[in-house]
């Protein structure tokens, strides 16, 4: 899904671009969504896992940086001598799980793009039934579960919850789906969090400051230098413009940038268009690591990857929150 322009916080609510009529028409659907979410949370009886569960979630649809954060936190927990693995629903994949993701065997069509990306640097599992997946993971020897994108999923009990927020675009227009990008009201979502991870540049949102929760600052940093020469970038992630801006900030000679919807499955028509664009600009194609796993094999070799990693401003502050969870395990 590509985010509608009227979800942006940078528009005058009464302007044509903010689509006041469309937002008004969508209001009943937002009420219905909220009713459904409230009912799900109220009726839920979370199942406790045999091992600690740390949730990495957010309050908006896509683009906050949950996956790189999950990867970094998994790395920090592993450094404690704990066997940690991520658990994702496997959005877009055909397999329901529970299963351990094998990047040498599975494709994004099997398990989804984010689990495949997480499996490239550590242990990753998928499971649409989170409690069942947690049971299987613990039986397989996993000692800590990083629940990727599970803040609005109450089926599995959490020992600790991080909510990841994009500092540059924290809550969009402030409305709940489909009227806006929020998955739930801001105050309600923050109340269930144990700590907030603010990604990128930008001041601490007033709602976050008022929550009284610990706030950690992190940024997405390139894992290597940007390739030299003219580049044509494309991305199908939550906020493609964030990827393009990151390339420019890293010094890329960016000649063109093509956004696609989040989790976009690239077609031969898309690839023909991108190749033609790159040829016209005399440049090479470059995309995100998450997009690269969704490309057909024949174009992967000619498409560069701009990979990023979540780096915390204070790793010690992160460790101070994580370490107590494992003192008695």
C-alpha positions in Angstrom: 0.0 0.0 0.0 1.2 3.5 -0.9 0.5 6.1 1.8 -2.0 8.7 0.7 -0.6 12.2 0.5 -3.3 13.5 3.0 -1.7 11.4 5.7 1.1 13.9 5.9 1.4 16.2 8.9 2.9 19.0 6.7 -0.5 20.1 5.2 -3.0 22.7 6.2 -6.0 20.5 7.3 -8.3 22.7 5.3 -6.2 22.7 2.1 -7.1 20.7 -1.0 -4.0 18.5 -0.6 -5.2 17.5 2.9 -8.4 16.2 1.3 -10.8 17.3 4.0 -13.8 15.7 2.3 -12.0 12.4 1.9 -11.0 12.4 5.5 -14.6 13.2 6.6 -15.9 10.3 4.5 -13.3 8.0 6.1 -14.1 8.9 9.7 -16.7 6.2 10.2 -14.2 3.6 9.0 -11.6 4.9 11.5 -14.3 4.5 14.2 -14.9 0.9 13.1 -11.2 0.2 13.0 -10.8 1.6 16.6 -13.8 -0.5 17.8 -12.3 -3.6 16.4 -8.9 -2.9 17.9 -10.3 -2.1 21.3 -12.4 -5.2 21.3 -9.3 -7.3 20.3 -7.2 -5.8 23.1 -9.9 -6.1 25.7 -10.8 -9.7 25.0 -7.2 -10.9 24.6 -5.6 -13.4 27.0 -1.9 -13.2 26.3 0.0 -16.5 26.4 3.3 -16.4 28.3 6.2 -17.9 26.5 8.9 -20.1 28.1 11.5 -17.5 27.3 11.6 -13.7 27.4 9.8 -11.8 24.7 10.8 -8.3 23.7 8.5 -6.5 21.3 9.7 -4.1 18.7 6.6 -2.2 17.5 5.3 1.2 16.3 2.2 3.3 16.2 2.0 4.0 12.5 2.0 1.9 9.3 5.6 1.3 8.1 8.7 3.4 7.6 9.7 3.8 11.3 12.7 1.6 11.1 11.5 -1.4 13.2 13.5 -4.1 11.2 16.9 -2.5 11.6 16.2 -1.8 15.3 15.2 -5.5 15.8 18.4 -6.5 14.1 20.6 -4.3 16.4 18.8 -5.3 19.6 19.1 -9.0 18.6 22.9 -8.4 18.2 23.1 -6.7 21.7 21.2 -9.6 23.3 23.5 -12.1 21.6 26.5 -10.3 23.0 25.1 -11.2 26.5 25.6 -14.8 25.6 21.9 -15.4 24.9 20.6 -17.1 21.8 18.2 -14.5 20.4 15.9 -14.8 17.3 13.4 -12.5 15.7 9.8 -13.6 15.2 7.8 -12.0 12.4 4.3 -12.7 11.0 5.8 -13.2 7.6 3.8 -10.5 5.9 3.3 -11.2 2.2 4.7 -14.7 2.4 2.8 -17.9 1.6 4.1 -19.9 4.5 2.2 -19.7 7.8 4.9 -21.2 10.0 6.2 -21.7 12.6 9.4 -22.1 10.7 13.0 -20.9 10.9 13.9 -18.8 7.9 16.7 -20.1 5.7 18.0 -17.4 3.3 19.6 -20.0 1.2 16.3 -21.8 0.6 13.4 -19.5 1.2 12.4 -16.5 -0.9 10.3 -13.4 0.0 7.3 -15.1 -1.6 7.7 -17.9 1.0 8.3 -15.8 4.2 8.1 -12.1 3.3 10.9 -9.6 2.8 11.6 -8.5 6.3 12.2 -12.0 7.8 14.4 -12.8 4.9 16.4 -9.7 5.5 16.7 -10.5 9.3 17.8 -14.0 8.5 20.8 -12.7 6.5 22.5 -11.5 9.8 21.1 -13.8 12.5 18.4 -16.2 13.5 14.9 -15.4 12.2 11.5 -17.2 12.4 8.0 -16.6 11.1 4.7 -17.6 12.5 1.2 -16.2 12.0 0.2 -17.8 15.3 2.6 -16.0 17.6 2.1 -18.1 20.8 2.6 -21.4 18.8 5.7 -20.0 17.1 7.1 -18.9 20.5 6.5 -22.4 21.8 8.3 -24.0 18.9 11.2 -21.6 19.1 11.7 -22.2 22.8 11.7 -26.0 22.1 14.3 -25.5 19.5 16.6 -23.8 21.9 15.9 -20.1 21.3 16.5 -18.2 24.6 15.0 -14.8 23.7 12.4 -13.8 21.2 12.4 -10.4 19.4 8.8 -10.0 18.3 9.0 -7.8 15.2 6.0 -5.6 14.7 3.8 -6.9 17.5 2.6 -3.9 19.5 -1.0 -4.3 18.4 -0.9 -8.1 18.6 -1.9 -9.1 22.2 -1.8 -12.8 21.7 1.7 -13.2 23.1 2.7 -11.8 26.5 5.7 -9.4 26.3 8.4 -8.9 28.9 9.4 -5.5 27.4 8.1 -3.4 24.6 10.0 -0.8 22.5 7.9 1.5 20.4 9.9 2.9 17.4 9.0 6.4 16.2 10.3 8.3 13.1 11.4 11.6 14.5 10.9 13.3 11.2 7.3 12.1 10.7 6.1 10.8 14.1 2.4 10.5 13.7 1.4 11.8 10.3 -1.9 13.8 10.4 -2.7 12.4 13.8 -5.6 10.3 12.7 -6.2 6.5 12.9 -6.4 4.2 9.8 -7.7 4.7 7.2 -8.1 8.4 7.9 -4.5 8.6 8.9 -1.4 6.4 9.4 -1.9 5.6 13.1 -2.6 2.0 14.1 -4.1 3.2 17.4 -4.4 6.5 19.3 -1.1 7.9 20.4 -1.7 8.0 24.1 -3.1 4.5 24.2 -0.1 3.1 22.2 2.5 4.9 24.3 0.8 3.7 27.6 1.6 0.1 26.7 5.2 0.8 25.8 8.2 0.4 28.2 10.5 2.6 26.2 10.5 4.8 23.1 13.1 4.6 20.3 13.2 7.9 18.4 14.7 7.3 14.9 16.5 10.0 13.0 16.7 13.8 13.5 13.9 15.8 15.0 12.7 16.9 18.4 11.0 14.7 20.9 7.3 14.8 20.2 5.2 16.4 23.0 3.2 13.2 23.4 6.4 11.2 23.9 7.7 13.7 26.4 4.4 13.6 28.3 4.4 9.8 28.5 7.3 9.7 31.0 8.8 6.7 29.2 12.6 6.3 28.7 13.5 7.7 25.3 16.5 6.3 23.3 17.8 8.0 20.1 18.9 6.0 17.2 19.8 6.6 13.5 20.0 4.6 10.3 23.6 4.6 9.2 25.1 3.2 6.0 27.0 0.0 6.5 29.5 1.0 3.7 30.3 3.9 1.4 27.9 5.0 -1.3 29.1 3.7 -4.8 30.7 6.4 -7.0 29.1 7.6 -10.2 25.6 8.4 -11.3 22.9 6.5 -9.5 19.2 5.8 -10.1 17.5 4.8 -6.9 14.2 2.9 -6.3 12.5 1.7 -3.2 9.3 0.1 -2.1 9.4 0.6 1.7 7.3 2.5 4.2 8.8 5.9 3.4 10.8 5.7 0.1 11.8 9.4 0.4 13.6 8.6 3.6 15.8 6.1 1.7 16.5 8.6 -1.1 17.3 11.4 1.4 19.7 9.0 3.1 21.5 8.4 -0.1 21.9 12.1 -0.8 23.2 12.7 2.7 25.8 10.0 2.2 27.1 11.8 -0.9 25.4 9.9 -3.6 25.3 11.3 -7.2 21.5 10.7 -7.4 20.1 11.3 -10.8 16.6 10.0 -10.3 14.5 8.3 -7.6 11.5 6.1 -8.1 9.1 5.3 -5.2 7.0 2.2 -5.0 4.4 1.0 -2.5 5.7 -0.8 0.6 6.5 -4.5 0.0 6.0 -4.0 -3.8 6.6 -7.2 -5.8 8.6 -6.0 -8.7 7.4 -7.0 -12.2 9.2 -7.3 -15.4 7.5 -4.1 -16.6 8.9 -2.3 -13.5 12.4 -3.6 -14.2 12.3 -2.7 -17.8 11.3 0.9 -16.9 14.1 1.1 -14.3 16.7 -0.2 -16.7 15.6 2.3 -19.3 15.7 5.1 -16.8 19.2 4.1 -15.7 20.5 3.9 -19.3 19.1 7.4 -20.0 20.8 8.9 -17.0 24.0 6.9 -17.6 23.8 5.5 -14.1 23.5 2.3 -12.2 20.5 1.1 -10.2 20.6 1.1 -6.4 18.0 0.1 -3.9 17.5 -0.9 -0.2 18.5 -4.3 1.2 14.8 -4.9 1.8 13.9 -4.3 -1.8 16.9 -6.3 -3.1 15.5 -9.6 -1.7 12.3 -9.0 -3.7 14.1 -8.6 -7.1 14.2 -11.4 -9.7 17.5 -13.2 -9.7 18.4 -11.9 -13.1 18.5 -8.2 -12.1 20.0 -8.6 -8.6 23.6 -8.7 -9.9 23.2 -5.4 -11.7 21.5 -3.6 -8.8 23.5 -2.1 -6.1 22.5 -2.2 -2.4 22.5 0.7 0.0 22.3 -1.2 3.3 21.8 0.6 6.6 22.0 -0.3 10.3 20.4 1.2 13.4 23.0 2.7 15.6 22.0 3.9 19.0 23.3 7.3 20.4 23.9 5.5 23.7 24.3 1.7 23.4 24.9 1.7 27.2 21.4 3.1 27.8 19.9 0.3 25.5 21.9 -2.3 27.4 20.7 -1.0 30.7 17.1 -1.6 29.7 17.8 -5.0 28.2 20.2 -6.7 30.6 17.8 -6.9 33.6 15.4 -9.1 31.5 18.0 -11.8 31.4 19.3 -11.7 35.0 17.2 -14.6 36.1 16.9 -16.6 32.9 
